[in-house]
Amino acid sequence: MMKTNFVLLLMAVCLQVQAAVNKKPFTVPELKEWKGSEGTFALTPTSTVTYADVTLEDVAQQATQWLGITSKATLGKATDGGIHLKTVKNKKLGEEGYQMDIRTKGVVITAQTAKGLRWGVQSLLQMATQEKDFPCGLATDVPDYALRGFMIDCGRKNIPLDYLRQLVNVMSYYKMNTLQVHLNDNGFKVYFNNDWSQTYSGFRIESEWFPGLTSRDGFYSKDDFRNFIREAASKGVEIIPEIDAPAHALAFNHYRPSLSCEKYGADHLDLQNPAVVPFLDSLWTEYIGGDNPVFDCPRVHIGTDEYNNQDSVVVELFRQLTDHLIHTVESYGKQAVMWGALTHAKGQTPVKSENVVMDMWYNGYAEPNEMKKQGYQMVSIPDGYIYIVPAAGYYYDYLNCRFLYERWTPSQIGNVKFEERDPQILGGMFAVWNDVVTNGISVGDIHHRVFPALQVMAQKTWHAVNDTVGYGQWDKQRRMLGEGPGCNELGNTQLQTAVLRPVTSFAPDSQLRQLGYDYQVDFDIEWANEKEGTTLMESPRSKFYLSDPIGGWMGFSRDGYLFTFHYKGRPGHKEHITIKGTNHSTALYVDGKEIETLHYGVGRKADNSTYKIVRTLVFPLQNSGDFRSKVTGFKANKI
């Protein structure tokens, strides 16, 4: 009997000890290894951040800012009640891995590099958004793939640099380390009366060597883009600038029509024209040459996507140009990245493969096994899995995140499956293509699609094989992590004021205050006579009008589009206004009656088929306009 009681007591003690061990904290991407222990560490505003080496000062200072610590990070040894950052020699951690030891007296994060320490701090920050105290335990976290990224098409749509900067912040928060910026492209002529001269094209970088090439509707100055690349690098994100040629080249041919290929279309450069190669060489020299290059980054993307392969002579010229561009950028100390096209353009002319990175987007253009055999370093970016083309009706409007989480890793390139962590697969990316130039998509709409995709791709490129969390639970928890410090692209904000006064700021100029989907805005208004162009609320991205600048209707503008409701305020009348916004419509109600809901509009192509025009609004809440009407009871909330 005594023995039985002792065994029962021992089992009870063991169960209590087991219950006290902390489970793995939730982060995106998931921590690779976790050894839980007992207790928690309480971080306070007066906690300290110390760092062991002067090279870690930037990471340490950012940690204090992100975690809400009031004191300045200091060089020195670990102290009780604080966070300590230090580098160690541990080859198992590689360039980006880290260990995080959380004890009741403090946290010590170790890594071989500052980048690894940054990722450790980001994990700590994600934990802080969920719980007041940190669970004690030891995390060892090393990525499965070295390249974890995203490609954004800025050629077909002007994407403001301030958004790219915010995107880098969100990527850094989720340990995504590569942003490919597609700097030039064009629409399809079927959307422009089948007329190449009317078809939209964009080239987004300031050019001093080729005045007139740069897009007038939005571009990046050389200084701004150079600084952007450097800022991103300081946050652990590498920018890969892409200039696409010899296809997708309508911007070049609009600028210099003599370069155009009449046989294949004006979006193709004529590879039989001897002026094409010197033109491209000069273009690249402008951006990667000199002591202070605009593209101040280790890799650049030379394009080479989707050139016509009908003529075997031209195919050889295409392969020759591809090889030439690789050697050209290498001569300036850059590693070349290109789109996979060499199965589509199969020929005899050799194309350099050593130390060349290939984006594997479609196996018909570049067969993965063959590209591996030739020696290319491959990035998994298969169109059938991870291409977003907003509201286009093909590829994905929003990625199938459940499918990706449960069934995809970078080892899956189209219908070809490699061994997990194959050394020739650098990693994985997803892409946003703005193919339908005139379809009304806003930057806010793009981000609404990017954010869940970014989270699931962060998971699947860092920790490819999920360990513990099913998709349902993961999807619920990932929504709680937010976008990272200081980011509000999703518009998670509110505003309520008894009296909305004109010409009033509700946020510092450095912040973006807006209300994202799904939302409802309500206010009472006693109408005055408003001049055309009078706004109720504004932000750097959008305006909501009490009287639009053309017809005096209520409406809104953003991204170069103006959408209006069939309603005008009547001076002297009192009304209650409601605006409801989702990711597919914007609606106006007056005194509870629906006036108009702007669902998808309809555009028509040259072949008489139709396409969607998106009429959505991420509601601006940064500044009130110079209105004369009396606005009271203003409420802006998510629903």
C-alpha positions as CSV (number, residue, x, y, z in Angstrom):
1,M,0.0,0.0,0.0
2,M,2.8,2.4,0.9
3,K,4.5,1.7,-2.4
4,T,1.3,2.3,-4.4
5,N,0.8,5.7,-2.6
6,F,4.4,6.7,-3.3
7,V,4.0,5.8,-7.0
8,L,0.8,7.8,-7.2
9,L,2.4,10.8,-5.5
10,L,5.4,10.6,-7.8
11,M,3.1,10.6,-10.9
12,A,1.2,13.6,-9.6
13,V,4.4,15.5,-9.0
14,C,5.6,14.6,-12.5
15,L,2.3,15.7,-14.1
16,Q,2.6,19.0,-12.2
17,V,6.1,19.6,-13.5
18,Q,5.1,18.6,-17.0
19,A,2.1,21.0,-16.8
20,A,4.4,23.8,-15.7
21,V,6.7,23.5,-18.8
22,N,5.9,26.3,-21.3
23,K,4.6,25.3,-24.7
24,K,6.1,26.7,-27.8
25,P,5.2,30.4,-28.3
26,F,3.3,31.2,-31.5
27,T,5.3,33.1,-34.1
28,V,5.2,33.5,-37.9
29,P,7.3,31.8,-39.1
30,E,7.1,29.1,-36.5
31,L,10.1,28.5,-34.3
32,K,12.0,25.5,-35.5
33,E,13.0,24.2,-32.0
34,W,11.7,25.0,-28.6
35,K,12.6,23.5,-25.2
36,G,10.2,24.9,-22.7
37,S,11.0,25.5,-19.1
38,E,9.0,27.0,-16.2
39,G,8.1,30.6,-15.4
40,T,8.0,33.8,-17.4
41,F,10.1,37.0,-17.9
42,A,8.3,40.3,-17.4
43,L,9.4,43.1,-19.7
44,T,8.8,46.6,-18.5
45,P,9.4,50.1,-20.1
46,T,12.4,50.4,-17.8
47,S,14.0,47.1,-18.8
48,T,17.4,47.3,-20.4
49,V,18.8,46.3,-23.8
50,T,22.5,45.6,-23.9
51,Y,24.7,44.5,-26.7
52,A,28.1,42.8,-26.7
53,D,29.7,44.5,-29.8
54,V,29.5,47.9,-31.3
55,T,28.4,46.4,-34.6
56,L,25.1,45.5,-33.0
57,E,24.1,49.0,-31.9
58,D,21.5,49.5,-34.7
59,V,19.7,46.3,-33.9
60,A,19.8,47.0,-30.2
61,Q,18.4,50.5,-30.6
62,Q,15.7,49.2,-32.9
63,A,14.8,46.6,-30.3
64,T,14.3,49.3,-27.6
65,Q,12.0,51.3,-29.9
66,W,10.0,48.3,-31.0
67,L,9.5,46.9,-27.5
68,G,8.6,50.2,-26.0
69,I,11.7,50.5,-23.7
70,T,12.3,54.0,-22.6
71,S,16.1,53.7,-21.9
72,K,18.7,53.7,-24.6
73,A,20.5,50.5,-25.5
74,T,24.0,50.3,-24.1
75,L,27.2,48.5,-24.9
76,G,28.0,46.0,-22.1
77,K,27.3,42.7,-20.5
78,A,23.9,41.1,-19.8
79,T,22.0,42.5,-16.8
80,D,19.2,41.1,-14.8
81,G,15.8,42.2,-16.0
82,G,17.0,43.0,-19.5
83,I,17.6,41.7,-23.0
84,H,21.1,41.0,-24.2
85,L,22.3,40.6,-27.8
86,K,25.6,39.0,-28.7
87,T,27.3,37.2,-31.6
88,V,28.9,33.8,-31.2
89,K,30.6,31.2,-33.4
90,N,28.0,28.5,-34.1
91,K,28.0,27.2,-37.7
92,K,24.7,25.4,-37.1
93,L,23.0,28.8,-36.9
94,G,24.3,29.9,-40.3
95,E,23.9,33.5,-41.5
96,E,20.3,34.0,-40.3
97,G,19.7,31.6,-37.5
98,Y,19.6,32.5,-33.8
99,Q,19.1,31.1,-30.3
100,M,16.9,32.9,-27.8
101,D,17.2,31.9,-24.1
102,I,14.4,33.3,-22.1
103,R,14.8,33.0,-18.3
104,T,13.0,34.7,-15.4
105,K,15.9,37.1,-15.0
106,G,16.1,38.1,-18.7
107,V,16.6,37.2,-22.3
108,V,19.8,36.5,-24.2
109,I,19.7,36.3,-28.0
110,T,22.8,34.9,-29.8
111,A,23.6,34.6,-33.5
112,Q,26.5,34.6,-35.8
113,T,25.4,37.8,-37.5
114,A,23.5,41.0,-36.8
115,K,20.8,39.7,-39.2
116,G,20.3,36.6,-37.1
117,L,19.9,38.8,-34.0
118,R,17.4,41.0,-35.8
119,W,15.3,37.9,-36.5
120,G,15.5,36.9,-32.9
121,V,14.3,40.3,-31.8
122,Q,11.4,40.1,-34.3
123,S,10.3,36.8,-32.8
124,L,10.4,38.4,-29.3
125,L,8.4,41.3,-30.6
126,Q,5.7,38.9,-32.1
127,M,5.5,37.2,-28.7
128,A,5.1,40.6,-27.0
129,T,2.0,41.4,-29.2
130,Q,0.2,38.3,-27.7
131,E,1.2,38.0,-24.1
132,K,2.3,40.5,-21.4
133,D,5.2,38.2,-20.2
134,F,7.6,36.0,-22.2
135,P,7.5,32.2,-21.5
136,C,10.8,30.8,-20.3
137,G,12.5,28.4,-22.7
138,L,15.2,28.0,-25.3
139,A,14.4,28.6,-29.0
140,T,16.8,27.5,-31.8
141,D,15.6,28.9,-35.0
142,V,17.3,28.4,-38.4
143,P,15.6,29.0,-41.8
144,D,15.1,26.1,-44.3
145,Y,15.7,28.4,-47.3
146,A,18.1,31.3,-47.7
147,L,15.8,33.3,-50.0
148,R,12.3,34.2,-48.7
149,G,10.6,36.8,-50.7
150,F,8.1,38.6,-52.8
151,M,8.0,40.2,-56.3
152,I,5.9,43.3,-56.9
153,D,5.0,44.7,-60.3
154,C,5.6,48.5,-60.2
155,G,5.9,48.8,-64.0
156,R,2.3,48.5,-64.9
157,K,1.1,50.3,-61.7
158,N,2.7,53.2,-60.0
159,I,3.5,51.9,-56.5
160,P,4.6,54.8,-54.2
161,L,8.0,54.4,-52.6
162,D,6.5,55.1,-49.2
163,Y,4.4,51.9,-49.6
164,L,7.5,49.9,-50.6
165,R,9.2,51.2,-47.5
166,Q,6.3,50.1,-45.3
167,L,6.3,46.8,-47.2
168,V,9.9,46.3,-46.2
169,N,9.0,46.9,-42.6
170,V,6.3,44.2,-42.7
171,M,8.6,41.8,-44.5
172,S,11.4,42.3,-41.9
173,Y,8.8,41.6,-39.1
174,Y,8.2,38.3,-40.7
175,K,11.8,37.5,-41.6
176,M,11.2,37.8,-45.3
177,N,14.5,38.9,-46.7
178,T,14.1,39.6,-50.4
179,L,11.9,42.1,-52.4
180,Q,12.1,42.0,-56.2
181,V,11.0,45.3,-57.7
182,H,9.8,44.9,-61.3
183,L,10.6,48.4,-62.6
184,N,9.2,48.3,-66.2
185,D,6.4,46.7,-68.0
186,N,3.3,47.4,-70.1
187,G,-0.3,46.5,-70.4
188,F,-1.8,44.2,-73.1
189,K,-2.9,46.0,-76.2
190,V,-6.4,44.3,-76.2
191,Y,-7.2,46.7,-73.3
192,F,-6.2,49.7,-75.4
193,N,-8.1,49.3,-78.7
194,N,-5.5,46.9,-80.0
195,D,-3.2,49.8,-80.6
196,W,0.4,49.6,-79.3
197,S,0.7,53.4,-79.5
198,Q,-2.1,53.8,-76.9
199,T,-1.1,50.9,-74.7
200,Y,0.2,51.8,-71.3
201,S,3.8,51.3,-70.4
202,G,5.9,52.3,-67.4
203,F,9.5,52.7,-66.5
204,R,9.9,53.8,-62.9
205,I,13.4,55.0,-62.4
206,E,14.7,58.5,-63.1
207,S,17.0,58.4,-66.1
208,E,19.5,61.2,-66.9
209,W,21.0,59.3,-69.9
210,F,17.7,58.8,-71.6
211,P,15.5,61.8,-70.8
212,G,11.8,61.0,-71.5
213,L,12.1,57.3,-70.8
214,T,10.9,57.7,-67.2
215,S,7.1,57.5,-66.5
216,R,5.4,60.8,-65.9
217,D,2.7,59.3,-63.7
218,G,5.1,58.2,-61.0
219,F,8.7,57.3,-60.7
220,Y,11.5,56.9,-58.2
221,S,14.4,59.4,-58.2
222,K,17.9,57.9,-58.3
223,D,18.7,59.2,-54.8
224,D,15.4,58.0,-53.3
225,F,15.8,54.5,-54.7
226,R,19.4,54.2,-53.7
227,N,18.5,55.3,-50.2
228,F,15.6,52.9,-50.2
229,I,17.9,49.9,-51.1
230,R,20.2,50.9,-48.2
231,E,17.4,51.4,-45.7
232,A,15.9,48.0,-46.6
233,A,19.3,46.3,-46.2
234,S,19.6,47.8,-42.7
235,K,16.4,46.0,-41.9
236,G,17.5,42.6,-43.3
237,V,15.7,42.9,-46.6
238,E,17.6,42.8,-49.9
239,I,16.1,44.7,-52.8
240,I,16.5,43.1,-56.3
241,P,15.8,45.7,-58.9
242,E,14.5,44.3,-62.2
243,I,14.7,45.9,-65.6
244,D,12.9,43.5,-68.0
245,A,14.0,43.1,-71.6
246,P,13.9,42.2,-74.4
247,A,10.2,41.4,-74.1
248,H,7.8,43.5,-71.8
249,A,9.8,46.4,-73.4
250,L,7.1,48.7,-74.7
251,A,8.4,51.6,-72.5
252,F,11.7,51.4,-74.4
253,N,10.0,51.3,-77.8
254,H,7.7,54.2,-77.0
255,Y,10.8,56.1,-76.1
256,R,12.8,54.9,-79.1
257,P,10.5,53.4,-81.8
258,S,13.5,52.3,-83.9
259,L,14.2,49.5,-81.3
260,S,10.8,47.9,-81.8
261,C,10.2,44.5,-83.4
262,E,7.4,44.8,-86.0
263,K,7.1,41.0,-86.4
264,Y,6.4,40.1,-82.8
265,G,4.9,43.4,-81.5
266,A,6.0,46.7,-80.0
267,D,6.5,45.1,-76.6
268,H,9.5,43.2,-78.1
269,L,12.9,44.7,-78.8
270,D,14.2,43.8,-82.2
271,L,17.1,41.5,-81.5
272,Q,18.3,41.9,-85.1
273,N,18.8,45.6,-84.6
274,P,22.4,46.3,-83.7
275,A,21.3,49.3,-81.6
276,V,19.5,47.1,-79.0
277,V,22.5,45.8,-77.1
278,P,24.3,49.2,-76.8
279,F,21.0,50.7,-75.6
280,L,20.6,48.0,-72.9
281,D,24.3,48.2,-71.9
282,S,24.0,52.0,-71.4
283,L,20.9,51.6,-69.4
284,W,22.5,49.1,-67.0
285,T,25.6,51.2,-66.8
286,E,23.6,54.2,-65.7
287,Y,22.2,52.3,-62.7
288,I,25.0,49.9,-61.6
289,G,28.1,51.8,-62.8
290,G,30.3,54.3,-61.0
291,D,31.4,54.7,-57.4
292,N,27.9,55.4,-56.0
293,P,25.5,53.1,-58.0
294,V,21.8,53.6,-57.9
295,F,21.3,49.8,-57.5
296,D,23.5,49.6,-54.4
297,C,22.7,45.9,-53.8
298,P,24.4,42.5,-54.5
299,R,22.0,41.2,-57.1
300,V,20.1,42.7,-60.0
301,H,17.4,41.1,-62.3
302,I,18.0,41.2,-66.0
303,G,14.5,40.1,-67.0
304,T,14.6,37.9,-70.2
305,D,10.9,36.9,-69.7
306,E,8.6,35.6,-72.4
307,Y,10.3,36.5,-75.7
308,N,8.8,35.0,-78.8
309,N,10.5,31.8,-79.9
310,Q,9.0,31.3,-83.4
311,D,12.2,32.0,-85.3
312,S,15.3,29.8,-84.5
313,V,17.6,32.5,-85.6
314,V,16.0,35.0,-83.2
315,V,16.1,32.3,-80.4
316,E,19.9,32.2,-80.7
317,L,20.0,36.0,-80.6
318,F,17.9,35.9,-77.4
319,R,20.2,33.4,-75.8
320,Q,23.2,35.5,-76.9
321,L,21.7,38.6,-75.3
322,T,20.8,36.7,-72.1
323,D,24.4,35.6,-71.8
324,H,25.7,39.0,-72.6
325,L,23.5,40.7,-69.9
326,I,24.7,38.2,-67.3
327,H,28.3,39.0,-68.0
328,T,27.5,42.8,-68.2
329,V,26.1,43.0,-64.7
330,E,28.7,40.6,-63.4
331,S,31.4,43.0,-64.7
332,Y,30.0,45.6,-62.2
333,G,30.2,43.1,-59.3
334,K,26.5,42.1,-59.4
335,Q,25.0,38.6,-59.3
336,A,22.6,38.1,-62.2
337,V,19.0,37.0,-61.6
338,M,16.7,36.2,-64.5
339,W,13.4,34.7,-65.4
340,G,13.5,31.1,-66.5
341,A,13.1,31.0,-70.3
342,L,15.7,28.6,-71.7
343,T,13.5,25.6,-72.4
344,H,11.1,27.9,-74.3
345,A,14.2,29.4,-76.0
346,K,16.0,26.1,-76.5
347,G,19.0,26.5,-78.8
348,Q,22.8,26.0,-79.2
349,T,24.2,29.3,-77.9
350,P,25.6,28.7,-74.4
351,V,24.2,30.8,-71.6
352,K,26.2,31.1,-68.4
353,S,24.8,29.2,-65.4
354,E,27.5,29.3,-62.8
355,N,26.5,31.7,-59.9
356,V,23.3,32.7,-61.8
357,V,19.9,32.8,-60.2
358,M,16.8,31.7,-62.1
359,D,13.2,32.5,-61.2
360,M,11.3,29.3,-61.9
361,W,7.8,30.5,-62.8
362,Y,6.5,28.1,-65.5
363,N,8.0,24.7,-66.3
364,G,7.1,25.1,-70.0
365,Y,9.5,28.1,-70.1
366,A,12.2,26.5,-68.0
367,E,12.0,22.8,-67.1
368,P,13.3,22.5,-63.5
369,N,15.2,19.3,-63.8
370,E,17.0,20.5,-66.9
371,M,17.8,23.9,-65.2
372,K,19.2,22.1,-62.2
373,K,21.3,19.9,-64.4
374,Q,22.7,23.0,-66.2
375,G,23.7,24.4,-62.7
376,Y,21.3,27.3,-62.1
377,Q,20.4,28.4,-58.6
378,M,16.7,28.3,-58.6
379,V,14.0,30.3,-56.9
380,S,10.6,28.6,-56.7
381,I,7.9,31.1,-57.9
382,P,5.5,28.8,-59.8
383,D,2.7,30.8,-61.4
384,G,0.0,28.1,-60.7
385,Y,0.5,28.3,-57.0
386,I,1.6,31.8,-56.0
387,Y,0.8,34.4,-58.7
388,I,-1.6,37.1,-57.7
389,V,-3.2,39.2,-60.5
390,P,-5.8,41.4,-58.7
391,A,-9.3,41.2,-60.0
392,A,-8.2,39.8,-63.3
393,G,-10.2,36.6,-63.4
394,Y,-7.1,34.4,-63.9
395,Y,-4.4,33.2,-61.6
396,Y,-5.3,34.2,-58.1
397,D,-7.1,37.3,-56.7
398,Y,-6.1,36.1,-53.2
399,L,-3.7,33.2,-52.7
400,N,-5.1,29.9,-51.5
401,C,-3.3,30.1,-48.2
402,R,-4.7,26.9,-46.7
403,F,-3.4,24.9,-49.7
404,L,0.0,26.5,-49.5
405,Y,0.2,26.0,-45.7
406,E,-0.8,22.4,-45.8
407,R,0.7,21.2,-49.1
408,W,3.3,23.4,-50.7
409,T,7.0,24.2,-50.0
410,P,9.7,25.8,-52.3
411,S,10.7,22.2,-53.3
412,Q,7.5,22.1,-55.4
413,I,8.1,23.9,-58.7
414,G,5.0,23.4,-60.8
415,N,4.5,19.6,-61.2
416,V,8.1,18.8,-60.3
417,K,8.9,17.9,-56.7
418,F,12.5,18.1,-55.4
419,E,13.9,16.8,-52.2
420,E,13.2,19.3,-49.4
421,R,16.1,21.8,-48.9
422,D,17.7,20.8,-52.2
423,P,20.9,23.0,-52.3
424,Q,20.1,24.4,-55.7
425,I,16.8,25.7,-54.6
426,L,17.6,29.1,-52.9
427,G,14.1,29.6,-51.7
428,G,10.6,30.7,-52.7
429,M,8.8,33.9,-53.6
430,F,5.2,34.9,-54.4
431,A,4.3,37.7,-56.9
432,V,1.8,40.4,-57.5
433,W,1.3,41.2,-61.2
434,N,-0.7,44.3,-62.2
435,D,-1.6,43.0,-65.7
436,V,-4.9,44.8,-66.0
437,V,-3.6,48.3,-66.0
438,T,-7.0,50.1,-66.0
439,N,-8.9,48.0,-63.5
440,G,-8.9,50.4,-60.6
441,I,-6.9,48.4,-58.1
442,S,-5.5,50.6,-55.3
443,V,-2.3,50.2,-53.3
444,G,-4.6,49.4,-50.4
445,D,-6.2,46.6,-52.4
446,I,-2.8,45.2,-53.3
447,H,-1.7,45.2,-49.6
448,H,-5.0,43.5,-48.6
449,R,-3.9,40.6,-50.9
450,V,-0.3,40.8,-50.0
451,F,-0.5,40.5,-46.3
452,P,-2.0,37.0,-45.8
453,A,0.2,35.8,-48.7
454,L,3.3,37.2,-47.1
455,Q,2.5,35.5,-43.8
456,V,2.0,32.1,-45.3
457,M,5.0,32.4,-47.5
458,A,7.1,33.5,-44.5
459,Q,6.1,30.3,-42.8
460,K,6.7,28.0,-45.8
461,T,10.1,29.3,-46.7
462,W,11.5,29.5,-43.1
463,H,9.9,26.4,-41.7
464,A,8.8,24.5,-44.7
465,V,7.3,21.4,-43.0
466,N,4.8,22.5,-40.3
467,D,5.2,20.9,-36.9
468,T,2.5,21.6,-34.5
469,V,-0.2,24.0,-35.6
470,G,-3.1,23.1,-37.9
471,Y,-4.2,25.6,-40.5
472,G,-7.4,26.7,-38.7
473,Q,-5.5,27.6,-35.5
474,W,-2.6,29.1,-37.4
475,D,-4.9,31.3,-39.5
476,K,-6.7,32.6,-36.4
477,Q,-3.5,33.3,-34.5
478,R,-1.5,34.8,-37.5
479,R,-4.2,37.6,-37.7
480,M,-3.3,38.7,-34.2
481,L,0.3,39.5,-35.0
482,G,-0.3,42.6,-37.0
483,E,2.0,44.2,-39.5
484,G,4.9,45.1,-37.1
485,P,6.0,48.4,-35.5
486,G,4.5,51.6,-36.9
487,C,2.8,49.9,-39.9
488,N,-0.9,50.5,-40.6
489,E,-1.3,49.6,-44.3
490,L,-4.3,47.4,-43.3
491,G,-6.0,50.4,-41.7
492,N,-6.5,49.0,-38.3
493,T,-7.6,52.2,-36.7
494,Q,-10.6,54.1,-35.4
495,L,-11.7,57.7,-35.2
496,Q,-14.6,59.2,-33.2
497,T,-15.2,62.9,-32.6
498,A,-18.3,64.8,-31.5
499,V,-17.5,67.7,-33.9
500,L,-15.4,67.2,-37.0
501,R,-13.6,70.5,-37.5
502,P,-12.2,71.5,-40.9
503,V,-8.5,71.6,-41.6
504,T,-7.5,69.3,-38.7
505,S,-4.8,66.7,-38.5
506,F,-5.4,63.4,-36.8
507,A,-1.9,61.9,-37.2
508,P,1.7,63.1,-37.6
509,D,2.8,63.5,-41.2
510,S,5.1,60.5,-40.8
511,Q,2.2,58.2,-40.1
512,L,-0.6,56.9,-42.3
513,R,-4.0,57.0,-40.6
514,Q,-6.6,55.1,-42.6
515,L,-9.5,52.7,-42.0
516,G,-9.3,49.3,-43.8
517,Y,-11.9,46.7,-44.8
518,D,-14.6,46.0,-43.6
519,Y,-15.7,49.4,-42.2
520,Q,-18.5,51.8,-41.5
521,V,-18.2,55.6,-41.3
522,D,-21.1,57.6,-39.9
523,F,-21.7,61.3,-39.3
524,D,-24.4,63.9,-39.2
525,I,-24.1,66.9,-41.5
526,E,-25.8,70.2,-41.9
527,W,-25.0,71.0,-45.5
528,A,-23.5,74.3,-46.6
529,N,-22.8,75.3,-50.1
530,E,-19.5,73.4,-50.8
531,K,-17.3,74.3,-53.7
532,E,-16.2,71.6,-56.1
533,G,-13.2,69.7,-54.8
534,T,-14.1,70.0,-51.1
535,T,-13.0,67.0,-49.1
536,L,-14.4,65.6,-45.9
537,M,-11.2,63.5,-45.1
538,E,-7.8,63.0,-46.8
539,S,-4.7,61.0,-46.5
540,P,-1.6,60.8,-48.8
541,R,-3.3,58.0,-50.6
542,S,-6.9,59.1,-51.0
543,K,-9.6,61.7,-50.6
544,F,-13.3,61.4,-49.7
545,Y,-15.3,64.3,-51.3
546,L,-18.3,66.1,-50.0
547,S,-18.2,67.7,-53.5
548,D,-16.0,66.1,-56.1
549,P,-13.8,68.3,-58.3
550,I,-15.7,67.6,-61.6
551,G,-19.4,67.4,-60.9
552,G,-19.9,68.3,-57.3
553,W,-21.0,64.8,-56.3
554,M,-20.1,62.9,-53.2
555,G,-17.3,60.5,-54.0
556,F,-13.7,59.6,-53.6
557,S,-10.4,59.5,-55.4
558,R,-7.3,57.3,-55.1
559,D,-4.5,56.0,-57.3
560,G,-5.5,58.3,-60.2
561,Y,-9.2,57.2,-60.2
562,L,-12.3,59.3,-59.3
563,F,-15.4,57.4,-58.4
564,T,-18.7,59.2,-57.5
565,F,-22.1,58.5,-56.0
566,H,-25.2,59.8,-57.7
567,Y,-25.8,62.2,-54.8
568,K,-25.3,65.9,-53.9
569,G,-25.7,67.6,-50.6
570,R,-28.4,70.3,-50.4
571,P,-27.4,73.5,-48.5
572,G,-29.5,73.9,-45.3
573,H,-30.6,70.3,-45.1
574,K,-29.6,68.0,-42.2
575,E,-28.8,64.4,-42.9
576,H,-27.1,61.3,-41.5
577,I,-24.5,59.9,-43.8
578,T,-23.2,56.3,-43.7
579,I,-20.3,54.9,-45.9
580,K,-19.6,51.2,-45.9
581,G,-16.5,49.8,-47.4
582,T,-15.4,46.2,-48.2
583,N,-12.6,44.8,-50.4
584,H,-15.1,44.7,-53.3
585,S,-17.5,47.6,-52.9
586,T,-18.1,51.1,-51.4
587,A,-21.6,52.1,-50.5
588,L,-23.4,55.4,-49.6
589,Y,-26.5,55.7,-47.4
590,V,-28.4,58.8,-46.5
591,D,-30.7,58.7,-43.5
592,G,-30.5,55.0,-43.6
593,K,-31.5,54.7,-47.3
594,E,-29.1,53.1,-49.7
595,I,-28.2,55.7,-52.4
596,E,-25.7,53.7,-54.4
597,T,-23.3,50.8,-53.9
598,L,-20.3,50.9,-56.2
599,H,-19.6,47.2,-56.9
600,Y,-17.2,46.2,-59.6
601,G,-17.5,48.4,-62.7
602,V,-17.3,47.0,-66.2
603,G,-14.5,47.7,-68.7
604,R,-14.5,46.5,-72.3
605,K,-11.6,45.2,-74.3
606,A,-11.0,45.5,-78.0
607,D,-12.5,42.0,-78.6
608,N,-15.6,43.1,-76.8
609,S,-15.0,40.9,-73.8
610,T,-15.3,42.6,-70.4
611,Y,-13.2,43.0,-67.3
612,K,-13.7,44.2,-63.7
613,I,-13.1,47.8,-62.5
614,V,-12.5,47.8,-58.8
615,R,-14.2,50.7,-57.0
616,T,-13.0,50.3,-53.4
617,L,-11.7,52.8,-50.8
618,V,-9.5,52.4,-47.8
619,F,-11.0,55.3,-46.0
620,P,-8.7,58.3,-45.3
621,L,-8.5,59.5,-41.7
622,Q,-5.4,61.6,-41.6
623,N,-6.7,65.2,-42.2
624,S,-10.1,66.8,-42.5
625,G,-10.8,69.0,-45.5
626,D,-11.6,72.7,-45.7
627,F,-15.4,72.2,-45.7
628,R,-18.1,74.7,-44.7
629,S,-20.8,72.3,-43.6
630,K,-21.3,71.4,-39.9
631,V,-20.2,67.8,-39.3
632,T,-21.0,66.1,-35.9
633,G,-21.0,62.7,-34.4
634,F,-18.2,61.4,-36.7
635,K,-17.5,57.7,-36.2
636,A,-15.2,55.5,-38.2
637,N,-15.0,51.8,-37.1
638,K,-14.3,48.4,-38.4
639,I,-17.3,46.1,-38.7
